């Protein structure tokens, strides 16, 4: 007795199923967004910390505003859904008794929307095209992604539809072009930028 033919039949069926499963299908549609009301926005700073995660030294800012715009309407792409075009941040302190001036460089920065969780009302996104200059009395440096002047820094953020709070975390930020600083901040050190803002006016950002 032989099972050669049933085996061949079975293998042929499996191959056909695999071919169907691996065949290219239609591309998934890119996520679209509805943003209301959009327009001019202000991000009121609650607290922001720029921390050298190698030395653990940090600069903390307790007030200020970022200004910008959001697109308005439905069927919008999440990439560059908004921008940050201006900032006034002060006072900023640390480490020790040093006072700091923080300047946002190469504006506008880009606000990109990535995903929306309807169960929590949380929007996840990134802020990109970032570079920051920090200047103290005997120390100065820039924060960027791959090198000073690249303007390819990036952080992640969440926005809550319920509380209208924007919170940043993660990203690819590092310290470059250090002058002075006595080892408190060093070239190439990774940076965490954790900040909380209140978005005004409150926005509804949903997908789809």
C-alpha positions as CSV (number, residue, x, y, z in Angstrom):
1,X,0.0,0.0,0.0
2,X,1.3,3.4,-0.8
3,X,0.4,7.0,0.3
4,X,2.4,8.8,-2.4
5,X,-0.5,10.3,-4.2
6,X,-2.5,11.6,-1.2
7,X,0.8,13.0,0.1
8,X,1.4,14.8,-3.2
9,X,-2.2,16.1,-3.1
10,X,-1.7,17.4,0.4
11,X,1.6,19.1,-0.4
12,X,0.0,20.7,-3.4
13,X,-2.8,22.1,-1.3
14,X,-0.4,23.4,1.3
15,X,1.7,25.1,-1.4
16,X,-1.4,26.7,-2.9
17,X,-2.4,28.1,0.6
18,X,1.0,29.5,1.2
19,X,1.0,31.1,-2.2
20,X,-2.3,32.8,-1.4
21,X,-1.0,33.9,2.0
22,X,2.2,35.3,0.7
23,X,0.9,37.0,-2.4
24,X,1.0,40.8,-2.2
25,X,-2.3,42.3,-1.3
26,X,-3.5,45.8,-1.5
27,X,-1.4,48.3,0.5
28,X,-2.9,49.3,3.8
29,X,-4.3,52.8,3.7
30,X,-2.3,55.4,5.7
31,X,-4.1,56.5,8.9
32,X,-6.1,59.7,8.5
33,X,-6.9,62.2,11.2
34,X,-9.7,64.6,12.3
35,X,-8.5,67.7,14.1
36,X,-10.9,70.2,15.7
37,X,-10.7,73.2,15.9
38,X,-7.1,73.4,14.8
39,X,-5.5,76.7,14.0
40,X,-3.2,78.7,16.3
41,X,-2.2,76.9,19.5
42,X,-0.2,77.6,22.7
43,X,1.5,75.0,24.7
44,X,1.7,76.3,28.3
45,X,4.8,74.8,30.0
46,X,4.1,73.2,33.3
47,X,7.7,71.8,33.8
48,X,10.5,70.7,31.5
49,X,13.8,68.9,32.3
50,X,16.8,68.5,30.0
51,X,18.9,65.7,31.6
52,X,22.3,64.4,30.6
53,X,21.6,60.7,31.3
54,X,25.4,59.9,31.6
55,X,26.3,62.5,34.2
56,X,22.7,62.8,35.7
57,X,23.0,66.6,35.6
58,X,20.0,68.5,34.5
59,X,18.4,71.8,33.6
60,X,14.8,72.5,34.8
61,X,12.5,75.1,33.4
62,X,9.3,76.0,35.3
63,X,7.3,78.2,33.0
64,X,7.0,79.5,29.5
65,X,5.0,79.0,26.3
66,X,5.5,77.3,22.9
67,X,3.3,78.7,20.1
68,X,2.4,77.1,16.8
69,X,-0.4,75.8,14.6
70,X,-2.4,72.6,13.9
71,X,-4.2,71.7,10.7
72,X,-8.0,71.6,10.9
73,X,-10.5,69.3,9.3
74,X,-10.9,65.6,8.4
75,X,-9.0,63.1,6.3
76,X,-5.7,64.8,7.3
77,X,-2.3,63.1,7.2
78,X,-0.6,62.7,10.6
79,X,2.8,63.7,9.2
80,X,3.4,67.4,9.9
81,X,-0.1,67.8,11.2
82,X,1.1,70.8,13.1
83,X,4.2,72.9,13.8
84,X,5.9,74.8,16.7
85,X,6.9,78.2,15.5
86,X,7.9,80.1,18.6
87,X,8.9,79.9,22.2
88,X,9.6,81.8,25.4
89,X,10.9,79.6,28.2
90,X,12.2,80.9,31.6
91,X,13.3,80.7,34.3
92,X,15.6,77.7,33.9
93,X,18.0,76.5,36.7
94,X,20.7,74.0,37.5
95,X,23.0,72.3,37.9
96,X,24.0,74.1,41.1
97,X,23.5,77.8,41.1
98,X,23.7,78.3,37.3
99,X,20.9,80.1,35.5
100,X,20.3,79.0,31.9
101,X,18.8,80.5,28.7
102,X,17.0,77.9,26.5
103,X,16.5,78.7,22.9
104,X,14.6,76.6,20.3
105,X,16.6,76.6,17.0
106,X,15.7,76.0,13.4
107,X,12.0,76.5,13.8
108,X,9.4,75.4,12.8
109,X,9.5,72.1,14.5
110,X,7.1,69.4,13.2
111,X,4.2,67.9,15.1
112,X,3.5,64.3,13.8
113,X,0.5,62.2,14.8
114,X,1.1,58.4,14.9
115,X,-1.8,56.6,16.6
116,X,-4.9,57.2,18.6
117,X,-6.3,55.0,21.4
118,X,-10.1,55.6,21.6
119,X,-10.4,53.7,24.9
120,X,-8.0,56.1,26.7
121,X,-8.4,59.2,24.6
122,X,-4.6,59.3,24.1
123,X,-2.9,60.5,21.0
124,X,0.7,59.3,20.4
125,X,3.0,61.3,18.2
126,X,6.5,62.8,17.7
127,X,8.0,66.3,17.6
128,X,10.8,66.3,15.0
129,X,13.3,68.7,13.3
130,X,14.4,69.7,16.8
131,X,17.5,71.5,18.0
132,X,17.9,73.4,21.3
133,X,20.6,75.7,22.6
134,X,21.4,75.8,26.3
135,X,23.5,78.7,27.5
136,X,24.8,79.2,31.1
137,X,27.3,81.6,32.6
138,X,30.3,79.2,32.0
139,X,28.7,76.5,29.9
140,X,26.9,76.2,26.6
141,X,25.9,73.4,24.2
142,X,23.2,72.3,21.8
143,X,20.9,69.4,22.0
144,X,20.2,67.6,18.6
145,X,19.8,64.2,17.1
146,X,23.0,63.1,15.3
147,X,25.2,66.3,15.4
148,X,25.1,69.9,16.2
149,X,23.3,71.8,13.4
150,X,21.6,68.7,12.0
151,X,18.1,69.7,13.3
152,X,17.1,66.0,13.3
153,X,16.3,65.7,17.0
154,X,13.1,64.0,17.9
155,X,11.0,63.2,21.0
156,X,7.8,61.2,21.5
157,X,4.7,62.7,23.0
158,X,1.2,61.9,24.2
159,X,-1.8,64.1,24.2
160,X,-4.9,63.4,26.3
161,X,-8.3,64.5,24.9
162,X,-9.6,64.5,28.5
163,X,-7.0,66.6,30.3
164,X,-5.5,68.5,27.3
165,X,-2.0,67.7,28.6
166,X,0.9,67.1,26.3
167,X,3.8,65.0,27.8
168,X,7.1,64.3,26.1
169,X,9.5,61.4,26.5
170,X,12.0,59.2,24.7
171,X,13.6,60.2,21.4
172,X,17.1,60.4,20.0
173,X,18.6,63.5,21.6
174,X,22.3,64.0,22.4
175,X,24.6,66.9,23.5
176,X,26.9,68.5,21.0
177,X,29.3,71.5,20.6
178,X,30.0,71.8,24.3
179,X,31.9,74.9,25.4
180,X,33.1,75.0,29.0
181,X,30.8,73.0,31.3
182,X,33.7,71.3,33.3
183,X,32.4,67.8,32.4
184,X,28.9,68.5,33.7
185,X,27.7,68.1,30.2
186,X,29.8,66.3,27.6
187,X,29.8,65.9,23.8
188,X,27.8,62.9,22.6
189,X,26.0,62.3,25.9
190,X,22.4,61.1,25.5
191,X,19.7,63.5,26.7
192,X,16.2,62.9,28.1
193,X,13.7,65.8,27.5
194,X,10.7,65.3,29.8
195,X,8.1,68.0,29.7
196,X,4.5,68.7,30.5
197,X,2.3,71.3,28.7
198,X,-1.3,72.3,28.7
199,X,-2.6,72.7,25.1
200,X,-4.8,75.8,24.5
201,X,-7.3,75.9,23.0
202,X,-8.2,72.3,23.8
203,X,-8.1,70.1,20.7
204,X,-9.9,67.0,19.6
205,X,-7.5,64.7,17.6
206,X,-8.9,61.4,16.5
207,X,-8.1,58.7,14.0
208,X,-9.9,57.4,11.9
